[in-house]
Amino acid sequence: MKNEELFKIQSNTLNVKTGDILLSEPFLNDFYFSRSVILLIDHDDNEGSLGIVINKRLSVPFNDLVRGFPEFNADVYLGGPVGTDRIFFIHTVGEIIPDSHKLKSGLYWSGNVNALKSMIKHDLIKSHEIRFYVGYAGWDAGQLRKELRLNSWVVNNVSPKMILNTNPSKMWDVFIKNMGKRYALWNRFPLNPTDN
């Protein structure tokens, strides 16, 4: 394999869809997107795309960030640079939270906030069934497709269990490893190439 081909995405697909995962290429040096794992919440080539970064956990407790909710021991994540004054959530209990939007089998986006508050108050939802995010990532019409063609992202499809149970600090490495031998070198590439 030629050296210039080592970090080129080979099997990337432009047929990305809601519920897919985007893994940033290892050279991307950006506060929000370096070694990021993004869950696509909505995708339409003609209208744009929306996703949330799912592997950047914040150190602030849930109830310090989210007012008006019962006490809840849940993690909050940095979801992206847009709408950072808002909290979003994904969960596995869409059948009991009204107005939930199905992303894929077993994984849902948003839902009725009052119903969620009541579930938390009555201990009907556990922290491993839901994740909260500050902000989101957005792409204008055609922008994500262009970034895919430029090899900024590799597309993957992982289970809800992997999304919610993989350690966020290791998520990019784990999901890249699951992409196969072609991407094995990505995990060994230093965060800062000048450190080598």
N, C-alpha and C positions, 0 to 999 in steps of 0.2 A: 504494500500500500504506500502510495506517495505521501511524503510529509504534509503537503498542503491539503490532503484529503482526510487527515486524522480527525479534525474537528468539524468536518462538513456533515450536515445532517443528510443521511441517505434515504431513509424510508419515511420522511415526513409526508403527511397527507394534507391536502388543501381541503379535504372534506371534514373539517372540524365541526363539532356539534355541541350543543348544550350538554353539560355533564362531563365533557372531556377535561383532561388536565393538560396544561401547558407548562413545560419545563424550560426555564431559560437556559440558553447556551452558556458555557462556562466563562466566556470572556465579557459578558454583560456586566458593566460596572456602574450600577445605579443603586441609590439608597433603597428604593422600593423593590427593584426587580433583580438584583444580584442574587443568584442561586435561588430564585423564587419558584414556587409551585403555585400555579393559578388554576382555580376551578372556574370553568366557564358557566356562568349563570344564564346568559342569553347570547345567542349568536345569529346574526342575519347580515349577509354580505351587503344588502342594500340599505340597512338601517344602522348597522354598527354592532358592537359587541360589548358585553359587560362581564367582568369576572372579579373574583376576590383572591388575593394572595392568602394562602392557607397555612403557610409555614413560618410566619414571623410573629411569635407570641410576645405579648407585652407583659411587663412586670407589674402592671397596675391591676389590683383586684377588681372584679366585675362590679361590685356595688359602689366602688369609688368612681367608676366611669358612668354607670347607668343609674340614673336617679328614678325613684318611683317604683322600683322592683323590690319584691321580698328578698331577704338575705339568700344569696345563692353562691355556692362555691364553684365558680366556673371561670375558665380562662378567657381572655380577650386577645384578639389578634389584630395586627395591622393589615387591613384588607386592601389598602391601596391609597393613592394620592388624591382621589376625587371623593368629595362628600365626607370629609373627615369629621364633620360635626354630627354624623349619623351612625347609628349602630345597626348592623345587619346580622342575620343568623341563618345557619343551615342546621338541619336536624334529621333524625330518623323516624320521627313520630308524626308524619304528615297525615296519617289516617285519623288522628285525634286533635290536631290543631287546625281549626277551620281556616280556609283561604290560603293554605300551603300550596306551593307550586312544585310539582315533581320535576326534579332534574334528571333522575335515573331511578331505576328500581331500588328502593330503600333509602333514597336521599332526597331531601326537600329543602326548598328555599323559602324563608319568611313565613308569614301566617298571621293570624289574629293575635295582636299583642296582649289584649285583655285576657284571652284564653290562656296564653302562655304564662302571664302573671299568676293566674289562678292555679295552673298546673304546678308552678314553682311553689306557691304558698302551700298547696296540699301535698307536696312531695310526690307528684305524679310524673315528673320528668327528672332524670338524673343528668349530671354534668357530662357524662360520656355519650349522651344522646344528642347533645347540642353544642354548637360553637358560635361564638360571637365575634364580629369583625367591625373595626372602625375604618370606614372608607371603603372604596372599591377601585378597580381599574377599568378604564373605558377606552374603546377604540371607535373612531368614526367609521362610516361606511367604507369598506374596502381596505381599511388600515391594517387590520389583523392579517388579512390575506397577504398583503404586501410584506409584513414582517415575517410571515411564514415562508414566503419565497426568498427572503433575505437570510433565512436560517437563524432567526433570532430565537425561535421556539421549536421544541419538538413536542409533538402531540402524543398523548398516552391516554389510556382508559383504565382507571383503577377502581376497585370496589369501594363502596361507602365505608366498609370496615377498615380498609387501609387508610382512607382519608381521615377517619376519626380516631384510629388507634395507633398510627405511626407517630413516633416522637417527632414533633415539629422541627427540632434542631437537626435531625437526621433525615428528614423527609426527602429533600432534593437528592441526597446521596442514594437513599433506598430506591426511589422511583427511577433514577438514572440506571442504577444497577439492574433493575427489572427490565430495562430496555434491551439488555443483551450485551454480548461481547463487543459489538460495534461501538458502544458508548463507554466502555470500561475506562478509557483514559480520562474521560471527563472528571471522574471522581478524584483523580490524582493531580489534576491541574490546580495550582495554588490559587487562593482567593486573590492574592496580589502577585501577579507575574514577576514583579521586580524583586520579590523575596527569594527567587530561585538563583 
